[in-house]
Structure formats: structure tokens, C-alpha cells
Amino acid sequence: MQWMGVDIGGANIKLADGQGFAASRPFALWRHPERLARVLRTAIAEAPPSDHLAVTMTGELADCFENREQGVQRILDAVQQGADRRHIRIYQTDGRFVAPPVAATQPRLVASANWMALAHFVCRFVAGHDAILLDIGSTTSDLIPIEQGRPTPSGHTDLDRLLAGELLYTGVERSPVCALVDRVPYRGRKCSVAQELFATTGDVYRILGDLAETTHETNTADQRPATRAHSIRRLGRMIGAESDSFLDQDARALAEFVAGRQQRILSDAVLQIRDRIRRSVSTVIVCGQGEFLARRLIAACIASAKVLSLSHLIGALPSQCAPAHAVAVLARESMEP
């Protein structure tokens, strides 16, 4: 059996075979849900050969769907169309892989299950100890407690996890700057920011050098390229500044302030999870596109913990597509003799 893990989000489709291959394809599901089957078919065809698909999703929350149940069903339909007769299994938060018809009857177990697959996968690296899994992605951050080598989340739904502080809708690319700050420094003064989607955290970390710039990627606030120069213009727009009044040093100061605010929000959440675990947290596993930020968080708030980088354990690209890698591995282990 050749398994391919597929993680279908609202902004990206990620694939991994659990053996080193991984790829992330930007796709604005909320804009073009009717294209999902075609995009999946192309992505799978361009990946290494596979005859079995292990699928997880978060895209059912996209606002092109009336509700979660409809989102799950539409994504399941697209997967079956795009699979080109490959064998399909859907991952559920109860740890089971089920056929699409079964998954369709249990949408609450299917919806947003990718974090649980990742949590079960990484437990193999902590040898029965207490740990925290910190996965910072482009849109969200997952903070999952692991006690005595087993995931112990406070809840399984998005609502329960948001209430518990184990899911935060903040990431290193798509979070609007105005969601993090209302006033920012500008040449020794404080300036209110526009409550508009003019710039995102991707611009912030591109200016700071944490994210690479690309000329072909246009999944940005203004649909212009993800370059540092365009990021500076987008960030300047947050305070109504033109290019002659918003220089490189102004952009860097503003970006550092926004990044610091996001780090404090995430640090508070990490400390809350740490305090919930009654024993000492010995290990923090970091992964995702924002692994650089996760490392800074741990150095600042749990400096005594051992940091395990998933990018070092499984590779940089698989780490950025960690749930897809996880479902591929878990499916192979659970279904092959």
C-alpha cells in the first residue's frame, strides 16, 4: 500500500506520504469551493504514486458553507471525486479511520480532527513523559497537553478547545495585524491602526526575515506578491503612511511591536497549558510554519523544557505539513499487517 496523507484546510491543501515527501498548495477554499475536487486531483497526481488516501480536514469551517455539517459533506464529496478511485479513509478525533460514507454520518468527529492525529503521532517522541505540543501554522496555533505520553486535551471540538486556550486563531501568515494591535509605535509616538485587512502577520515576519519572500505567491491582503517590499507597503497602509513617510526602519519597528504582541498572547496560552499539567513539563514539541516563533516562546516561558523540533525529526517540509504526515503514518501503521 502506498499511503498519501491529505490535510484540507481553508487556505492550504497539504500532502505528505509519511516517508519524506510533503507539499503545501495554497487554495482559497472559501472563494472557490467548486474547484476543490480539481485541485485535489492535480495535487495528488503531482505527488509520489499512491493508491490509498488518509484524509483530515479543517476547511469545513470556511464561510462558503452554511454550517460544519455541510462543509464536511462537501469536502468528502470533493475528496471522492478527486481521488480517482483510490482507497480513502477519513481520520476522526476518536482516533479511527473510517470510510467516507461512515464519516458523512459523524461530521462532528471528522471536523477539525487534524490536531488529534498530530498529537497521537508525536507521542512516540516523548517516551511516556509529560509534554506540550506547540504547532504554529499560517492561521492557527494548537497547544496540546500530553501527559504520561498520551494526549489529554480539554475538549475535542473547536469551541471547547478555544474555551480551554488549546486552540488560538493566530498564526504567522494570515492573521490580520489589526486583530493583534490597536495602536503601534511610529517615530516616538503611538498611532492608531486601521481596522481593515491591509496587512497580516505574513508581512510582519517577512519584514523581520523569519519568512522567505516569494514573487509568485499572491495569497496576501492585497493579492500582490509576498515580497518584503510589498509587505512594507502593506504594513504602512495600516497607519495610512505613504512610502516617503514609512521607511525600512519604521516598518521594522512596527513589525517588531506586532510580533511581540503575538508572542505574548501565545506565551500566556503556553503557560496556562503548563500549569494545567500537574507534573513538570519536561518536553515541548514544536512544529509548523511558525516553528521559529514556537522556539522563541519556549525560550521565554519554559526555558527548562527540552525542545524537540519536528523539522529535525521528520524534515522541514513534512513538519510544515505535520498533520498530513501524521495521518499517513498512522494509517499505514493501523491498516497494514
N, C-alpha and C positions, 0 to 999 in steps of 0.2 A: 504494500500500500504506500502511495505517495501522498502524504497529507499536506495541505496548504491551509494555514490559519488566515482568516479574514476578519478584520475588525472594521465595522461600518459605522463611521461617525457622521456628524452633521456637516463637518468641514473637510474631513480627510477619510480616504479609504486606505487601510494599511494591510499589507500582506506579509506573511513570514512562513517559512517551512519548518522552523524549529531546528534547522541544521546549518544556519549561517546566512541564508538568503532573507532579505527584508526589503520592503519598498513602501513608500508613502506617496499617495497620489492625491493632490488637492481636488476636492469636489464639493461644491456648494449645494448640498442636498436640498436645502430649504428653497433654493431658487429653481432647481431642475429635477424634481423627484422622478419625473417621467424618463430621465436619462440614466437612472441608476443601473438598470439591467445591462445596458450597453456598456457603461463604464466598467462595471464588474467583469463583464465578458472580456473586454480588452485587457484589463489589469491581470486577470487570471491567465489569459493567453500569453502575455508578455513575461510571466513569471516562469520559473522552472516547471517542468511537467508534473502534473498532479492528477490523481483520479479520485481523491477524497477531499472534501472541504469541511473544515471545522470553523463555524461562524459564531461571532459575537457581535453585539451592536450597542450603540448609544444614539444613533441617528433618529430613533423613533420619537425623540423629543423635538425634532425640527418643527417649526411652526407652520410648515406646509401641510401638516397632518392635523386633523381635528382633535385627536387625543392619542394617548400612548398605544391603545389597542389597535387603532387604525394604522399607526406608524409601524408597529411590529408586523402587522399583516402585509402592508405594502412592501416592506423590506424583505420579508420572507418570499413574497411573490417575485420580487426582482432577483433575489438570490437564485431561485429555481429557474428563472428564465436565463440568467447569466451563467449558470453553472455548466451548460452544455452537457447535460446528462451525467455529470459527476455525482458521486455519492455525497450526500450532505448530512451533516449533523450540527445541531444548534446547541450552544452551551447555555446552561441555566444557572441561576445563583445557588441552586441546591447541589451543584457540582455534577449534574448529569448531562450527558449529551443525548439529545433526542432528535427524532426525525422532524422535518418541517411541519407535517400535519399535527403532530403532538404539540410542538412549540406554539402553533397558532391557537391552541386551546388554553394555553397557560402564559399569556403575554406578560404578566407581572413577574414571572420567573425568568423570562427571556430578556426583558427590557433592562438596559444598562447593566449587563452582567459581566462586562469585560474586566472590571476591577477584581472580582472574585476569582476569576481564572488566574489572573496575575498573582494574587495573594497566595493561592494554593501552589502555584509554580515556585515562587521564591522561597517557600518554607523549607525546601531542600537545602538551602544555603545557610540556615541558621541553627541546624543541629539541635532542635528542641529547646532553644533558648527564647527569651523574650526579645522582641524586636519591633520596629516600626518600618513599614513600607511607605516610602515617600515617592510618589510618581507625579512629577510636574510636567504637564503636557502643554499643548498650544492654547487650550481653552480652560481646562480644569486641573485641579490638583486633588489627588487621592492620598489620604493619610489613613493607613490601615494598621490597627494594632495586631500584633502576633504574640500570643502568649504560649509559652512552652511548645513552640514550634507549630502552633495552629492559629489560623486567622480567627479573631474574636471581635468582629465588627459589632457596633451597637445596633445596627439595622441593615436591611438589605435593599430597601427602596431609596430612591434619590431623596425623597422628603425626609426619611429617617436619618439618612447619612448627612444631609445638610443640617438638620437639627442637632446632630451629635458633633458637628465640626469635622467629620471624616471625609466630607466632600466639600470643596470650595470651588466656586465658579470664578477662578482666576488662574491664568496661565501666562506663558511667556511670549505669546504671539497675538492672540485675538482679543484679549481683554481691553476694553476701551480705557484710555487714560483717565477720562472723566469719571470712571467708576472707582478709581483709586484715590483721586485727589480733587479738592475743590479750589485750592489755592497753591501756587507754586512760586519759587523764588525767581526773580528777574532783576539782575543788576542791583542787588542790595535791597530790593523791595519785594513785597508779596503781591501777586497778581491773580485774580480770579480766572478760572479756566472756563472755556465754552463747554456747555453741557451738550455736546454734539460728538458724533463719531468721526472726529477729524484725525485722530491718531490712536494707535494701540500699543500694547507692550512690545510687540514686534519691533516697532520703531525705536522704542526705548533701548532695547537690548542690542539692536543693530548699531545704534549710535555709540553705545558703550563697548562694542566689539565682541559681545558674547554670542551673537548670532551672525552668521555669514550673510553677506548681501548677494542677491541674485538679480539679474536683469530680466529673466524670463518669468519669474513669479510675480503675479499681479493680484494675489488674494490679499489686498491691503485695504485700508479705509477708503482711499480714493481710486482704487483699481489701477494705480500707477505702479511701476516696478518697485520691488523690495530692495532698493539700494539705499546706501547711507545718505546720499544727497537728497533723495525724495523723502526719507524718514525725517531729516532735519526740517524740510518744508512742512511736512505734516504736523510735526510737533510744534513748530512755530505758529501754525494756524490755531492751535489750542489756546493761544493768548492773543490772537489777532495780529501777530507780528509778521511783517514782510521780511524778505531776505536781507535787506540792508539794515534791519534792526534786530536780527536774530542770527548771530554769528555762531561759529562752531562751539565757542566756549559757553555761549548762552544755552545751546542745545544740550551740551554735556551736563551743565549744572542742573537743568530741568530734568533730564533723563535720570541722573543720579538720585534726585529727590523722589521721583516716581518709583524707581526701583527700590529705594529704601523703604517707602511706604508699603509696597507689596511684600517685601521681605518681613516687615514687622507683622503684617496680617498673617502670613504663613507661620512665622515663628510662634505667635500666640497659639495657633492651632496645634503645632507640633508639641508645645509644652502641655497643652490640655490633654493630648493623647498620652504623652509620657506619664502625666500624673494619674491618669485613669488606670494604667498598668501598675499593679500593686508592688511588683518587684522591680528591681533596677533594670532599665533598658540597656542591654549590652551591645546591640547592633542596630544600625539603621541602614536599610537597603534603599539606594537612590537610583532612579531611572527616569526616562522620558526626555523629551526635548529640552526640558529645563533642568537637567541634571546639574548643570553648573550652579544654578540657584539653590538647588537642594543641598549641595555641598556647603555653600555659604551659610545656609540656615543651620545645619547641624554643627558646624564650627562655632556658630554664635550661641546656640542654645542647648546643645547636648554635646559639649566638646569631649566628654569622656567616652562617648559611644564609638564603637568601631564602625567605620563607614564601608559598606560593601557596594561597589559600583557595578550595576548590572551591565553597563557597557564593557567593563573589563571581564566580566564573567561570560557574557554571550556575544559580545561585539557591539560596536557603536550603533549601527543601523538597526539590528534586532532590538536593542534597548529602547530606541525611539519608537519602535513598533511592538513594545513588550507584550501587550495583551494578545496580539495576533501570534507572536512567537509562543506565548503560553498555551493558547488553545491548540495549536499544532502539536506541541509536545504532549499535553495532557490527553489529547485524542489518540495519539499514537500509543501512548503508554496504557490507556484504558481499553483500547479496542483491538490491539494486536496481540497475538499469543506470545 
